Amino acid sequence: MSQIISIEFPDYLANSMRMNKSEFGKEIKISGLVKLFELGKISSGTASKVLQLSRIEFLELLAKYNVGFLNVEDLSEDLQNA
């Protein structure tokens, strides 16, 4: 089951980033998931699943946002799943 989050923003916000509305929506989704990962609220596995990426692709994406990928909770989850 999926949920939809609606975010109201002025046109100039997307334009200022040289993006159309669709691209801007994708950027908000990605940056939100990256931030949740950075805060330790979700695992890289969860974020990659939502973004339909492999976990490695998500971890590589973190570099674009200057976010480290070594997360103690993620390592703990990996050890439990091993």
Solvent accessible surface area in square Angstrom, and as a share of the most:
residue,aa,sasa,rsa
1,M,223,0.99
2,S,102,0.66
3,Q,137,0.61
4,I,165,0.84
5,I,149,0.76
6,S,108,0.69
7,I,97,0.49
8,E,175,0.78
9,F,54,0.23
10,P,61,0.38
11,D,86,0.45
12,Y,153,0.58
13,L,70,0.35
14,A,3,0.02
15,N,97,0.50
16,S,81,0.53
17,M,89,0.40
18,R,224,0.82
19,M,47,0.21
20,N,88,0.45
21,K,132,0.56
22,S,70,0.45
23,E,84,0.38
24,F,5,0.02
25,G,36,0.35
26,K,128,0.54
27,E,29,0.13
28,I,63,0.32
29,K,105,0.44
30,I,41,0.21
31,S,36,0.23
32,G,34,0.32
33,L,22,0.11
34,V,4,0.03
35,K,101,0.43
36,L,73,0.36
37,F,3,0.01
38,E,86,0.38
39,L,104,0.52
40,G,23,0.22
41,K,141,0.60
42,I,39,0.20
43,S,18,0.12
44,S,0,0.00
45,G,28,0.27
46,T,63,0.37
47,A,0,0.00
48,S,6,0.04
49,K,161,0.68
50,V,68,0.39
51,L,27,0.14
52,Q,166,0.74
53,L,64,0.32
54,S,57,0.37
55,R,87,0.32
56,I,113,0.58
57,E,86,0.38
58,F,0,0.00
59,L,36,0.18
60,E,118,0.53
61,L,37,0.18
62,L,1,0.00
63,A,75,0.58
64,K,135,0.57
65,Y,50,0.19
66,N,140,0.72
67,V,18,0.10
68,G,61,0.59
69,F,111,0.46
70,L,139,0.69
71,N,25,0.13
72,V,122,0.70
73,E,115,0.51
74,D,6,0.03
75,L,88,0.44
76,S,51,0.33
77,E,72,0.32
78,D,53,0.27
79,L,140,0.69
80,Q,147,0.66
81,N,114,0.58
82,A,120,0.93
